[in-house]
Amino acid sequence: MRTKPRLCTPHRPSVEQRRFTPILTLYVRLRNKRYTLAVRQLVAGETTSDVLGEFLEFLDGLDLGVKAVYLD
């Protein structure tokens, strides 16, 4: 007796799909619009505080008059 063909084949995620890659995003809101200023991947040995320091240094160099910044 023949078996019915499967409609979908089982799929295992690749190694890249199983890893969590932390990415930090810096954005500001000006005049009710969101602007992304920086996107950065956190690499081994770095802390979120390290990247936050870099982001704040980056903001100091801009003349935007930013009152609040947001991190994702």
Summary of the structure (lengths in Angstrom):
residues: 72
radius of gyration: 21.3
end to end distance: 56.3
largest distance: 75.6
contacts: 117
relative contact order: 0.21
helix: 24%
strand: 28%
